[in-house]
Amino acid sequence: MRAHSADSEFSKVLLDVGERKCPEVNSTHDIELSIGLCQVVADSETLIHSIYDDVHDLNIKEDSWLCERSILAPINDQVIVLNQRMLDKIPGESQTYLSINTVCNYPTEFLNSIIVPGLPPHKIDLKIGVPFILLRNLNHQNFAMALSCE
């Protein structure tokens, strides 16, 4: 995440959260954010509407419109649900893609149920014109060592 340089208060709060400098309000390590920095909503539909109010017009929006918005979720399961709800709001026919897994002694259903951070899920829906980001961290040290060993 990047914060605008003009918004120094938000940048400071992000740094404090990352460095665990925010006071905790209970034993579950919850922190309290000021109302100006967050918006409390009742459900995910309201959240999506408040951040991406005209997502159905995504194909005619400037790229910067999407880059200026984000929803942060604490766990990947929530990200998957939010992404699917967003995709459902965008017009067009979606195409479903499935991975292929073959490993001895493990049922395919079990392999397809595993969600690995950094890899796409077994089933993914895509639409033409909808941005898709696949992030993958590379271990540069081992990568360089593997190249030098050849």
Contacts in CASP RR format, 6 or more apart in sequence:
PFRMAT RR
TARGET T0000
AUTHOR 0000-0000-0000
METHOD contacts of the structure
MODEL  1
MRAHSADSEFSKVLLDVGERKCPEVNSTHDIELSIGLCQVVADSETLIHS
IYDDVHDLNIKEDSWLCERSILAPINDQVIVLNQRMLDKIPGESQTYLSI
NTVCNYPTEFLNSIIVPGLPPHKIDLKIGVPFILLRNLNHQNFAMALSCE
1 14 0 8 1.000
1 70 0 8 1.000
1 72 0 8 1.000
3 10 0 8 1.000
3 11 0 8 1.000
3 14 0 8 1.000
4 10 0 8 1.000
5 11 0 8 1.000
9 37 0 8 1.000
10 37 0 8 1.000
13 22 0 8 1.000
13 33 0 8 1.000
13 37 0 8 1.000
15 21 0 8 1.000
16 22 0 8 1.000
17 31 0 8 1.000
22 31 0 8 1.000
22 32 0 8 1.000
23 31 0 8 1.000
23 32 0 8 1.000
24 30 0 8 1.000
24 31 0 8 1.000
25 31 0 8 1.000
25 32 0 8 1.000
39 47 0 8 1.000
39 50 0 8 1.000
41 47 0 8 1.000
41 50 0 8 1.000
44 81 0 8 1.000
44 82 0 8 1.000
44 85 0 8 1.000
45 85 0 8 1.000
47 71 0 8 1.000
47 82 0 8 1.000
48 55 0 8 1.000
48 71 0 8 1.000
48 82 0 8 1.000
48 85 0 8 1.000
48 86 0 8 1.000
48 89 0 8 1.000
51 69 0 8 1.000
51 70 0 8 1.000
51 71 0 8 1.000
52 69 0 8 1.000
52 86 0 8 1.000
52 89 0 8 1.000
54 61 0 8 1.000
55 86 0 8 1.000
55 89 0 8 1.000
55 90 0 8 1.000
56 89 0 8 1.000
56 90 0 8 1.000
56 91 0 8 1.000
58 66 0 8 1.000
58 90 0 8 1.000
58 129 0 8 1.000
58 130 0 8 1.000
59 90 0 8 1.000
59 91 0 8 1.000
59 129 0 8 1.000
66 131 0 8 1.000
71 82 0 8 1.000
73 79 0 8 1.000
73 82 0 8 1.000
76 115 0 8 1.000
76 117 0 8 1.000
77 115 0 8 1.000
80 115 0 8 1.000
80 121 0 8 1.000
84 125 0 8 1.000
87 94 0 8 1.000
87 125 0 8 1.000
87 127 0 8 1.000
87 130 0 8 1.000
90 127 0 8 1.000
90 130 0 8 1.000
92 127 0 8 1.000
92 128 0 8 1.000
93 127 0 8 1.000
94 125 0 8 1.000
94 126 0 8 1.000
94 127 0 8 1.000
95 125 0 8 1.000
95 126 0 8 1.000
95 127 0 8 1.000
96 123 0 8 1.000
96 124 0 8 1.000
96 125 0 8 1.000
97 123 0 8 1.000
97 124 0 8 1.000
97 125 0 8 1.000
97 126 0 8 1.000
98 112 0 8 1.000
98 122 0 8 1.000
98 123 0 8 1.000
99 112 0 8 1.000
99 120 0 8 1.000
99 121 0 8 1.000
99 122 0 8 1.000
99 123 0 8 1.000
101 108 0 8 1.000
101 111 0 8 1.000
101 112 0 8 1.000
101 122 0 8 1.000
102 108 0 8 1.000
103 111 0 8 1.000
111 122 0 8 1.000
112 122 0 8 1.000
112 123 0 8 1.000
113 122 0 8 1.000
114 122 0 8 1.000
115 121 0 8 1.000
118 135 0 8 1.000
118 136 0 8 1.000
118 137 0 8 1.000
119 136 0 8 1.000
120 134 0 8 1.000
126 132 0 8 1.000
END
